[in-house]
Amino acid sequence: MTHRFVLIDRCPQIKTLSLAIGLTWAGLVCSLCLRPASLFAAQPNVVLILMDDMGAIDLSGEGSTYYQSPRIDSIAEQGMRFRNGYATCCVCSPSRASIQLGTFPARNGITDWIGAKTGLDWKRPDRVLPAEYVHALPHDEVTIAEALREGGYATFFAGKWHLGDRGSWPTDHGYQVNKGGHDKGSPPGGYFAPYNNPVLSSGPDGESLPMRLAQETVNYINQQDGKPFFAMLSFYSVHGPVQTRKTLWEKYRELAPELPQGQQRFQVDRTLPVRQVQDHPVYAGMVETVDDAVGRVLDAIDANGLTDNTIVVFTSDNGGVSSGDAFCTSNLPLRGGKGRQWEGGIREPFYIRYPALVAPGSSNDTPVTGADLYPTLLDLCGLPLRPTQHRDGVSLKPLLTGGTIHDRPLYWHYPHYGNQGGEPHAIIRQDGWKLIHYYEDGRNELYHLASDPGEQSDVSRTQPARAASMWQQLDTWLNEVGAKRPEPDPRYDPKTTELYYAEKHTKMKQRLEEFHSRILEADWQPNSDWWGSLRAND
């Protein structure tokens, strides 16, 4: 009989003693016979894997029949899958800041990707001016890395940072080692060496960036000598530029589903064409490559005998790119994608594997966000919570052990226009209902996600009292946290705006249909750097 030990919270005396000697304050109990173990577990290690632009349906374990991701899927299979996992924003920097700080973007002020234009610098003919935002992770806030470091953890970062310029890089915010994290949001040299990255030495020409970042993480894990560590592997993948090896393009070109007669790949949804099918072979190759990279890290955890005592978290910073940028994936049955206000823009894969505590193959429907990771990791590591810091996050430890957490509303605030067609908005989600407030004209949309996950039926008119109550709650919260809102653009001309978007609905859509059909042809030749993107602003 194989005995597996799980962590069960015990008495205050154990908590006090174990904290004093640097161990977790949980007692070890056999999951089969429920007898206490004779020794306490050492503080767990943490490996936090963050994807960039990976949508809720971009994994085979989440329903994709085209992409292949067995190693990432295994994290959910061996741990807990949160079916309603969310990023705190529909674009990257705000979501990344929420993970570091445990607060929602409206509160910490990082509400757009760092580098986006605001105010009169915004040149597109839109109705309002994007609000100002904070351009770097604040130094007076305690990050998750700093909190864990104070608790005795070694800290490591690899990959995308995008939370400020020099002076606000990972090593300025609690990470002792930084491999590749700087101010840029996409890899400056693409996904193959030379990388042109100021904090990552380049490998031999053609070396894969995700595999290199994984190997740097593996090297770090191999070098640890028993001290608990926190390693954050923050992939640039699967953000543009879309690039892959030719062999993977060929593989997924052959596997691409045949488009039904008469069906088009793109459908206009308000502002831009939105991809309706997963059949982009270059993007599929990127998913497979990063899956292999994740597998390399998981194998290193196993090889070092750290599996049972290592927390592995997997999630993404925003939805898949179905419009704008490379127009490379579909988030159906969810509506929209990166940069947009619907579920396709903010719903994410969200997994936590911790064999010493979490039953394999478990799942939970409670809505959770990236802001919850800060208090959750502190709690799991036996460290004191910091409620004045992670004010919008809550510990998910009760959910991981079969319990519940208190009901709460979740909030989003994006007072900007996205390159992917998103409209300035704020959101409140509670009790299965989701209200979207639009800053352009003050209207509200109301969806019952439990019965309408694709957000096809706005019921704000048939549920006016609920819509009004939720808007009042959202508006009050925005005021309480000092959220900045967009102002009217004095240059706004309705006719100019109408013509601008009419071109996107016609000429752009036609170009997209032709380009994405061509990628699947046997004689297709990419650009020299494997860049296959059409920007929404072109």
Summary of the structure (lengths in Angstrom):
residues: 538
radius of gyration: 22.9
end to end distance: 63.4
largest distance: 75.5
contacts: 1935
relative contact order: 0.17
helix: 29%
strand: 17%
